Amino acid sequence: MTSIHGINVTLNDGISTTMADWAGHLLLIVNVASKCGLTPQYEGLQNLYEEYQDRGFFVIGVPCNQFNGQEPGTDAEVCAFAQNEYNVTFPLLAKTDVNGADAHPLYKVLKEATGGSEIEWNFEKFLVDIDGNTIERFGPRVDPSAAVVVEAIENNLPL
């Protein structure tokens, strides 16, 4: 397996960092969009984050506009929407591509670790362990509160 920790990312506010910022934490990485029928999943993602953040868990939102243009805003607009509509406090990265030739290196590693198939739609979820290895992949229509997601999180929490 390939760890994601060495991958460079840009936060929603333009600050450059690496995924190593979250080393030692269990991560749920999700490509998000604000104009999608699945957008209400933001609420479930925030609930998971609030429930498990004290036990070493982070949700990382990755805005993406590749699916029918359902994330058309700027990074600032995406952040404002998530905060104002769903009280999101988990980290958001800058808007990025998850499929195709311009797919972000983070998504290349996530997809490779789970069989290599392209991201199906908004709100596809990847569970990444404390060492940066991808351990689970959940489809877009799997709700964040689904038992399969909650059990996977609880079984892999570091604290």
For each residue, the residues with C-beta under 8 A, 3 or more apart:
1: 113 133 134
2: 109 112 113 133
3: 6 131 132 133
4: 7 19 106 109 110 128 132 133 134
5: 18 19 20 23 131 132
6: 3 18 19 20
7: 4 18 19 105 106 109
8: 16 17 18 105
9: 16 17 18 19 93 94 104 106
10: 14 15 16 17 93 94
11: 14 15 16 17 91 92 93 94
12: 63 75 76 78 79 91 92 93 94
13: 75 79
14: 10 11 75 94
15: 10 11
16: 8 9 10 11
17: 8 9 10 11 20 21
18: 5 6 7 8 9 21
19: 4 5 6 7 9 22 23 106 132
20: 5 6 17 23 132
21: 17 18
22: 19 25 27 58 60
23: 5 19 20 130 131 132
24: 56 130 158
25: 22 56 57 58 130 158
26: 52 56 57 58 127 128 129 130 153 156 157 158
27: 22 57 58 59 60 126 127 128
28: 45 48 57 58 59 60 125 126 127 128 144 149 153
29: 60 62 106 110 125 126 128
30: 41 45 59 60 61 62 123 124 125 126
31: 62 63 64 98 107 119 122 123 124
32: 39 42 45 61 62 63 64 71 78 82 92 122 123
33: 36 38 39 63 64 65 67 70 71 122 123
34: 39 63 70 71 73 78 81 82 85
35: 39 69 70 71 72
36: 33 39 67 70 71 121 122 123
37:
38: 33 41 121 122 123 140 141
39: 32 33 34 35 36 42 122
40: 43 44
41: 30 38 44 45 123 143 144
42: 32 39 45 46 82 85 86 88
43: 40 46 47 86
44: 40 41 47 48 143 144 145
45: 28 30 32 41 42 48 49 59 61 88 90 144
46: 42 43 49 50 59 86 87 88 89 90
47: 43 44 50 51 144 145
48: 28 44 45 51 52 57 59 144 145 149 150 153
49: 45 46 52 53 57 58 59 89 90
50: 46 47 53 89
51: 47 48
52: 26 48 49 55 56 57 153 157
53: 49 50 57 58
54: 159
55: 52 157 158 159
56: 24 25 26 52 130 157 158 159
57: 25 26 27 28 48 49 52 53 153 157
58: 22 25 26 27 28 49 53 90 91
59: 27 28 30 45 46 48 49 90 91
60: 22 27 28 29 30 90 91 92 93
61: 30 32 45 82 88 90 91 92 93
62: 29 30 31 32 92 93 96 98 104 106 107
63: 12 31 32 33 34 71 75 78 92 93 94 95 96
64: 31 32 33 67 71 95 96 97 98 119 122
65: 33 69 70 71 72 95
66: 97 98 99 100 119
67: 33 36 64 70 121 122
68:
69: 35 65 72
70: 33 34 35 36 65 67 122
71: 32 33 34 35 36 63 64 65 78 95 122
72: 35 65 69
73: 34 76 77 78 81
74: 77 78
75: 12 13 14 63 78 79 92 94 95
76: 12 73 79 80
77: 73 74 80 81
78: 12 32 34 63 71 73 74 75 81 82 92 95
79: 12 13 75 76 82 83 92
80: 76 77 83 84
81: 34 73 77 78 84 85
82: 32 34 42 61 78 79 85 86 88 92
83: 79 80 86 87 88 89
84: 80 81
85: 34 42 81 82
86: 42 43 46 82 83
87: 46 83
88: 42 45 46 61 82 83 92
89: 46 49 50 83
90: 45 46 49 58 59 60 61
91: 11 12 58 59 60 61
92: 11 12 32 60 61 62 63 75 78 79 82 88
93: 9 10 11 12 60 61 62 63 96
94: 9 10 11 12 14 63 75
95: 63 64 65 71 75 78
96: 62 63 64 93 104 106 107
97: 64 66 100 102 103 104 107
98: 31 62 64 66 103 104 107 119 124
99: 66 103 107 118 119
100: 66 97 103
101:
102: 97
103: 97 98 99 100 107 108 111
104: 9 62 96 97 98 107 108
105: 7 8 108 109
106: 4 7 9 19 29 62 96 109 110
107: 31 62 96 97 98 99 103 104 110 111 119
108: 103 104 105 111 112
109: 2 4 7 105 106 112 113 134
110: 4 29 106 107 113 114 126 128 134 137
111: 103 107 108 114 115 116 117 118 119
112: 2 108 109 116
113: 1 2 109 110 133 134
114: 110 111 117 126 134 137
115: 111 137
116: 111 112
117: 111 114 120
118: 99 111
119: 31 64 66 98 99 107 111 124
120: 117 124 139 140
121: 36 38 67 124 140
122: 31 32 33 36 38 39 64 67 70 71 140
123: 30 31 32 33 36 38 41 140 141
124: 30 31 98 119 120 121 137 138 139 140
125: 28 29 30 137 138 139 142 144 149
126: 27 28 29 30 110 114 134 136 137 138
127: 26 27 28 134 135 136 137 138 149 152 153 156
128: 4 26 27 28 29 110 132 133 134 135
129: 26 132 133 134 135 156
130: 23 24 25 26 56 158
131: 3 5 23
132: 3 4 5 19 20 23 128 129
133: 1 2 3 4 113 128 129
134: 1 4 109 110 113 114 126 127 128 129 137
135: 127 128 129 152 156
136: 126 127 152
137: 110 114 115 124 125 126 127 134
138: 124 125 126 127 142 146 148 149 152
139: 120 124 125 142
140: 38 120 121 122 123 124
141: 38 123
142: 125 138 139 146 148 149
143: 41 44 146 149
144: 28 41 44 45 47 48 125 149
145: 44 47 48 149 150
146: 138 142 143 149 150
147: 150 151
148: 138 142 151 152
149: 28 48 125 127 138 142 143 144 145 146 152 153
150: 48 145 146 147 153 154
151: 147 148 154 155
152: 127 135 136 138 148 149 155 156
153: 26 28 48 52 57 127 149 150 156 157
154: 150 151 157
155: 151 152
156: 26 127 129 135 152 153
157: 26 52 55 56 57 153 154
158: 24 25 26 55 56 130
159: 54 55 56
